[in-house]
Amino acid sequence: MNVHFFCPRWGQEHKPWKAFLQSVKAAGYQGIEASMPVEERERDILLNELAKQGLQFIGQHWETVCTNFDQHYWEFENRLQALVAARPLLINTQTGKDYYSIDQNEKLIELADSIAAQTNVPIIHETHRGKFSFAAHITHTYLRRLPNLRITLDISHWFNTAETFLHDQPEAVALAISRTDHIHCRVGYTEGPQVSDPRAPEWQEAVQHHLDIWDRVVALHRQNDRPICTFTPEFGAPPYMFLQPYTRQSVVNQWDVNQYMMEFLRKRYEISTNL
C-alpha cells in the first residue's frame, strides 16, 4: 500500500497557482486538496499546472453555508458538479448543518451519492464542527442508518466537541474508522481543533491520541488491500493558528508544520510493518 500526502490550499491562497504547485511538488507531496476556483481562467490555470507538475487533485467543498435548506441544496449540487467536472481523485465535502434535521442532512448525502454514481468520482464527507458530522455520537447515528456513507476523518473536531479523547465512545470511533477513506491529520485537543505546535513536548499526549486513531485506519487499509491511503496535513491559518497577543504574529510557520507532519507520518507508515 502506498501512502499519499496532499497539501492544503488553505493558508496558501496568497500564492499564485503556478508558484504554489511548484512548491508543493518540491516539498514531496503527491497532490493538493483545494476547492475549485469560480473564475474559468483560474480553473484552467489550476488544472493545466496540476497536469504539468504531475500532481493529483482532491476536490474540497466547504463553501455552502446558506441556512435556507432549499437554497443550500441547490448551491451544494452546483458546487459538487463543478468539482466532479475536474475529475479529481475524490471530493471531500463538509456537508449539511448541525441544526438541519437528520432527514435534511440525509437528502444532501443522497444527492452527493447520486452525483458520485453518475460521474464515478468518489464523494466523501468530512467530520467537521457545524456540519452533520460535528460529533462522534451524532455521526455514529448516520453511519448506522447509511451503510454506504464514507468519510474523511478529522478526529480533531470530535475531540474538541466532546472535550475528551473519546475513550468513552469506542463503538462510535470504531465504526468511523471502518468507514474512513481519507484522513485530515491535524492535531487538536479537548479545548480546541488545533494545537500550537505538534512538535512541542507539551502536546505529545494529544499527538499520541491522534496517532492511535490513524494507525488503526492505516492498518485497516492494509488489511483490506487498499492500493493507497491518503492524508492531508491540515494545520490551518489563523484563527486556527495560535497568534501572539498584541502583535498577532503566528507562533509557528504553517507551511513548516504541515511539512513536518507529512514527513513524520510518511516515515511512520512507509517503513512500518507491524501496524
N, C-alpha and C positions, 0 to 999 in steps of 0.2 A: 504494500500500500504506500502511495506517495502522499506526502503532506505538503499542501499548497497554501501559501500565505498571500493575502490580499491587502493592499494598502488603502486605508480610508481616504476619501477626498476631504472629509470633514476636517477643518482646520488648515487645509492647504488651498482653499478656494482662491486665495490671492495670487497663486501661481498660474500662469498660462498653461493650457493643457500640454503643450509640447514639452515645456520645461518640467512640469510635474511628472509626466510619464517617463521622461528620461531619467529623472532622479529615482523613480520607483524601480525602473529596470536596473539601474546601477546599484541600488540597495539590496537587490536579490529577491524581491517579491516576484510572484508568478502572475500577479494581476492587480486590479484595483476594484474597490467597491464604491459605487457612486450613483447618484441619481442622474437622470437623463436631462441634459440642457434643453430648455424650451426653444431656444432660437436655432433654426435649422442649420445655419452656417457653423455654429459652435458644435452642434451634434456631429456634423460631418468631420470637423477637425478632430474631435474626440475619437470617433470610430476609425478614421484613417490613421491616426497616430497610434492607437492601440494595435492595429494590424502591422504597422511599420516596426513597432517595438516588440512584437510577438507576445503581447500581454493578454491575459484573459480578463473578462469583464463580468463582475457580479452587479446586476442592477439593484439599486436601492430605492425603495419607496418609503417616504415619511411625510410627504407634503400635505396629504389630505387631512384637514383638521376641521372642516365645516361641521357645525353642531347639528344642522338640519339633516336628517338621515337621507332623504331623497337626493338632495344636492351632494351629500357625501358619497353616496353610492355612485352617482354619475361621474364625479371627479375621480373616484377610486378606479373605476373602469377605464377612464381615459388615460390616466397615468400608467396603469398596467399595460394597456395596449401600446403606448409609446415605448415602454421598456421592452416588451417582447419583440417589437419590430427590429430592435438592435441585436437580437439573437444572443443574449447573454448566457453564460454558463448556468445561471439561475437568477431568480429575483428574490431578494429579501425584502419583505414588506412589514412595516409597522401598521397593523390592521385594526380598524374599528376604534371604539372608545370604551373606557372603563364604565361609563354611565349608560351606554347602549344596553338594551336587553339582550339576553342570550340569542333570541330569535333574530334580532337585527344583526348582531355580530356574525351569526352563522350564515346569514344571507351574503355578507361580504366575503366570507371564507368560501362559500359555494360559488360565488362569482369568480374568485381567483382560481378555484379548481377548474371551472369551465374554460377560462382563458388558457390555463396551462394545458388542458386536454386538447384544445383546438390547435395550439401552437407548438406543443411538445417542448415548452420551456418550463422547467420546474418553478413553482412559486411557493415559497415557504414563509412562515410567519414568525417574526421576531418577538421574543419575550421582552416586554418593554412596559415601563410605567405609563399609565394613561391610556393604554390600549386594552383590547380584550384580554390580553395575556399578561396583565400587570402583576399578578401574584401567582405563586406556585399552586395554591389550593384552588384558585379560580381556573387556571389553565388545566389543571387536572380534570375538572368537570368537562371542559371542551374536548380534551384528548379522549376521554372515555366515551363521549357522545359521538365523536367524529373519528372513526378508526383510520381514516386516510390523512388526517391532519399531520403535517410535518412542520418542524420548527427550526429557526435559528435560536440557539440557546445563548442568551446573555444573562447568566446567573447573577451578575452583579445587581441587576434591578430587583430580583427576588430577595436577595439578602437584605437589601436596603428596605424594601417594602415590608418584609416580615420582621425586621430588626433582629433577626437570628441568622445563623448559617444553615438553617433548615434541617438541623439534626432531628427536629420533631416532626418533619414531614417526609419521611423516607419513601413512602409509596408515590407521592407526587413527583419527587425528584427522579425516582427510578423510571417512571413512565415517561417523563420528559426526556431523559437520556435515551430511551429506546426509540424516540421519535425525532431525534436531532440529526439534521443533515448538514449543519454549518454552525460554527462557533464564533461568537464575538468574545475575544479574550482580553477584555478589560477587567481589571481587578477593582471590585467595590468592597464595601464593608457594611456593617449593620446600621450605620447612620448616614451613608452616602453612596452614590453609584460609582465613585472613583477615588481611589487613594491618591495621596500626593505624589508618591514615587514608589513603584513596586520593587525597586532595588533597595529601599531603606529597611533596616532591620526591624523597625517598629511595625512594619506592615506584613511581616512574613507569616503570621498566623492567617491573615486574610488571603495571602497568596496561596498558602497551602490548601485552604478550603476550596479555592477555585481549581487548583491542580488536581485535587481528589476527584472533582466532577469531570474535568477534561480528560483525565486518564481513563475514566470509565467510558467516555464517548469514544475515544481512540481505540480502546480495547474492543469495544463492540463493533466498530467499523472493521477492524482486522478480523474479528471472528466471523463477520458476515461477508468477508472478501470484497469489501468496497475498494474500488481502484484508487480513490483519493479521499483525503479528509481535509476539509478547508477551514482555515482560520482567518479572521480579520482582527489584528491587534487594533483596538479601537479606543485607546486613551484619547479623550476629546479635548477640544479647545475650551477656553472659558465659556460659560460658567462652570463646566465640569472641572476644568483645570483649576487647582488652587492658585490664588493670587496673593502677592504680598500686600499687607494693609498699606493704605495711602498711596504707594507708588503704583499699585495694580499691575506689577510685573509678574509674569508667570514664574512659579517656583522651580519649574523644570522645563526642558525643551520637549514639546510634544512629539516631534519627529524622532528624537533620540530615544524617548521612552518606548514608542511603538516599535522602533527597530530593535531595541533591546529585547522586547517581548518576543518578536519574531525569531531572533537568533537563539534565545533561551529555549523556546518551545521546539524549534527545529532540531536543536541538539538533543533535547529530551526525547522526542518522538521518532526521529530518524535513526537513532542508534539503539533505542530501547528494544529489547527482545522479550521482556517479561511483563509488559503491560497488556 
